[in-house]
Amino acid sequence: MLETLYVIQQMDLELDRLKSDETRIPGDLASARTEQEDLNEKMDQCRSRQQETRREIQLNELELEDYRQKLGRAREEQQKNAFDARTQVQYENQIQQLSDRVSEIEETLTPLYSRAESLKDEWNGLEEQEEKLAPRLVELEAMDESRIQALRDEYNEKLTKRTDLMKSIDSRQVKEYEMIRKARKGLAVVAIQNSRCSGCNVQLPVTIQQQAKAKKVPAVKCPSCGRILVHL
């Protein structure tokens, strides 16, 4: 029975490994996902800067159009109403102020247009990177799904064998095994090696070794770590 428990434990350790492997993300997939996340963040930032730049351009263009209309009306009024030098000077001053403001807005718009073009080029470059990454990421995700399914199939197959084998063990012994295994990080049954417990490496008394060799029930436990001892 103890040797059977030892075999079951090896199966349990293998089942633990399969579960752990299922949650492990392959390096190439992890790198591709990180690359996609970084790319998404850059695209979000670029999109935000584009929207902000478009708003600035729109506001300045609206203001520019307004001042151009004011400038046009001022020139028309000058032609109609400037009959003397004083009035002519007043209109000239007004027209100069409006012209200066138009020039200021045009100067403000120049770098904004340049920024918009740069952001457009940046966006196109990011889209190109995404187009190259997308098929590779899809392929890696599909490969990982196949890997996970294969692990699950293997897990279920081994679990079935483990369940069948466990039926040959006394239920009380099974309960004790599960409790010790949970408390001792997966190792409930350990072999005696060179007169020592292979679980905690303590030197075992001769009487304990003899009792373990006799393979009697209840099972002999290590006086140090409490694991079930088996003499293989």
C-alpha positions in Angstrom: 0.0 0.0 0.0 2.8 2.4 0.9 4.6 1.7 -2.4 1.3 2.4 -4.2 1.0 5.7 -2.3 4.5 6.6 -3.4 3.6 5.9 -7.0 0.4 8.0 -6.6 2.5 10.8 -5.2 4.7 10.7 -8.3 1.6 11.0 -10.4 0.3 13.9 -8.2 3.6 15.7 -8.7 3.3 15.2 -12.4 -0.3 16.5 -12.3 1.0 19.6 -10.4 3.6 20.1 -13.0 1.0 20.0 -15.8 -1.2 22.5 -14.0 1.8 24.8 -13.6 2.8 24.4 -17.2 -0.7 25.4 -18.3 -0.4 28.8 -16.6 3.1 29.4 -17.9 3.2 31.8 -20.8 5.8 30.9 -23.5 8.5 33.5 -23.8 7.8 34.3 -27.5 4.1 34.8 -26.7 4.9 36.9 -23.6 7.2 39.1 -25.7 4.6 39.5 -28.5 1.9 40.4 -25.9 4.2 43.0 -24.3 5.0 44.4 -27.7 1.3 44.7 -28.5 0.6 46.4 -25.2 3.4 48.9 -25.7 2.2 49.5 -29.3 -1.4 50.1 -28.0 -0.1 52.6 -25.4 1.9 54.5 -28.1 -1.2 54.5 -30.4 -3.4 55.8 -27.6 -0.8 58.6 -26.8 -0.5 59.5 -30.5 -4.3 59.6 -30.9 -4.6 61.8 -27.9 -1.9 64.2 -29.3 -3.6 64.2 -32.7 -7.0 65.1 -31.2 -5.4 67.9 -29.1 -3.5 69.3 -32.1 -6.7 69.2 -34.3 -8.6 71.2 -31.6 -5.8 73.8 -31.5 -5.8 74.0 -35.3 -9.5 74.3 -35.5 -9.7 77.1 -32.8 -6.9 79.1 -34.5 -8.4 78.6 -38.0 -11.8 79.9 -36.7 -10.1 82.9 -35.1 -8.0 83.5 -38.3 -11.1 83.4 -40.5 -12.9 85.8 -38.1 -10.0 88.3 -38.2 -9.6 88.0 -42.0 -13.3 88.9 -42.3 -12.8 91.8 -39.9 -9.8 92.9 -42.0 -11.8 92.8 -45.2 -14.6 94.8 -43.7 -12.2 97.4 -42.4 -10.7 97.9 -45.8 -14.1 98.2 -47.4 -15.1 100.8 -44.8 -11.9 102.6 -45.4 -12.6 103.0 -49.1 -16.2 104.2 -48.4 -15.6 106.4 -45.4 -12.0 107.7 -45.2 -12.5 111.1 -46.8 -10.0 113.0 -44.7 -6.5 112.3 -43.4 -7.5 111.8 -39.8 -10.1 109.1 -40.7 -7.6 107.6 -43.1 -5.1 107.2 -40.2 -7.7 105.7 -37.9 -8.5 103.1 -40.5 -4.9 102.4 -41.2 -4.2 101.8 -37.5 -7.2 99.5 -37.3 -6.2 97.6 -40.4 -2.6 97.3 -39.2 -3.7 95.9 -35.9 -6.0 93.3 -37.6 -3.2 92.5 -40.1 -0.7 91.9 -37.2 -3.2 89.6 -35.5 -3.7 87.7 -38.7 0.0 87.3 -39.0 0.3 86.1 -35.4 -2.4 83.4 -35.9 -0.8 82.3 -39.2 2.6 82.0 -37.4 0.9 80.0 -34.6 -0.7 77.7 -37.2 2.5 76.9 -39.0 4.1 74.7 -36.3 0.7 73.2 -35.6 0.3 72.0 -39.2 3.9 70.7 -39.0 3.0 68.8 -35.8 -0.1 67.4 -37.3 1.9 66.0 -40.3 4.5 64.5 -37.9 1.8 62.9 -35.9 0.2 61.5 -39.0 3.5 60.0 -40.0 3.9 58.6 -36.5 0.4 57.1 -36.6 1.1 55.5 -40.0 4.3 54.0 -38.7 2.5 52.5 -35.6 -0.2 51.1 -37.8 2.4 49.5 -40.0 4.0 47.9 -36.9 0.6 46.6 -35.8 -0.1 45.1 -39.2 3.2 43.2 -39.0 2.7 42.1 -35.4 -1.0 41.0 -35.6 -0.6 37.8 -37.7 2.4 36.7 -35.6 0.5 37.3 -32.4 -2.6 35.4 -33.7 -0.3 32.5 -34.7 1.4 32.4 -31.3 -2.0 32.6 -29.5 -3.3 29.7 -31.5 -0.1 27.7 -30.8 -0.5 28.4 -27.1 -4.2 27.3 -27.1 -3.1 24.0 -28.7 -0.4 23.6 -26.1 -2.8 24.2 -23.3 -5.3 21.8 -24.7 -2.6 19.1 -25.0 -1.7 19.7 -21.4 -5.3 19.4 -20.3 -5.8 16.2 -22.3 -2.6 14.7 -20.7 -3.8 15.9 -17.3 -7.2 14.3 -17.6 -5.6 11.0 -18.8 -3.2 10.9 -15.9 -5.9 11.9 -13.4 -8.1 9.0 -14.5 -5.2 6.6 -13.9 -4.5 8.2 -10.6 -8.2 8.0 -9.5 -8.3 4.3 -10.4 -5.1 3.6 -8.5 -6.3 5.5 -5.5 -9.3 3.1 -5.1 -7.0 0.4 -3.9 -5.9 2.5 -0.9 -7.8 2.6 2.4 -9.8 5.8 2.7 -8.3 6.7 6.0 -4.8 6.4 4.6 -5.8 8.5 1.6 -7.1 11.2 3.9 -3.9 11.2 5.9 -1.8 11.3 2.7 -3.7 14.3 1.4 -3.4 16.2 4.6 0.4 15.6 4.9 0.9 16.4 1.2 -0.9 19.7 1.6 1.1 20.6 4.7 4.5 19.5 3.2 4.4 21.2 -0.2 3.5 18.2 -2.2 5.6 15.5 -0.5 3.7 13.2 1.8 5.5 9.9 1.1 9.3 9.9 1.1 11.8 7.1 0.7 14.5 6.2 3.2 17.9 6.8 1.6 21.2 6.0 3.3 19.3 5.7 6.6 17.9 9.2 6.2 14.6 10.7 5.5 14.7 12.0 2.0 12.2 14.7 2.8 14.1 16.5 5.6 17.4 14.6 5.5 17.3 13.8 9.2 19.1 10.6 10.4 16.5 8.0 11.2 16.8 5.6 14.2 17.3 2.0 13.4 14.0 1.0 14.9 12.2 3.5 12.6 14.0 2.1 9.6 13.1 -1.5 10.6 9.4 -0.6 11.1 9.3 1.1 7.7 11.0 -1.9 6.0 8.3 -4.1 7.5 5.7 -2.1 5.6 3.1 -2.5 8.4 0.0 -0.4 8.9 -0.3 2.2 10.4 2.5 3.7 8.3 5.7 4.9 10.0 6.3 8.6 9.9 9.5 10.6 10.1 9.9 11.9 13.7 11.2 15.2 12.3 9.0 16.2 9.4 6.0 13.9 9.9 6.1 12.5 6.4 5.2 8.9 5.7 8.3 6.7 5.3 8.6 4.0 2.7 11.5 1.6 2.3 11.8 1.0 -1.5 
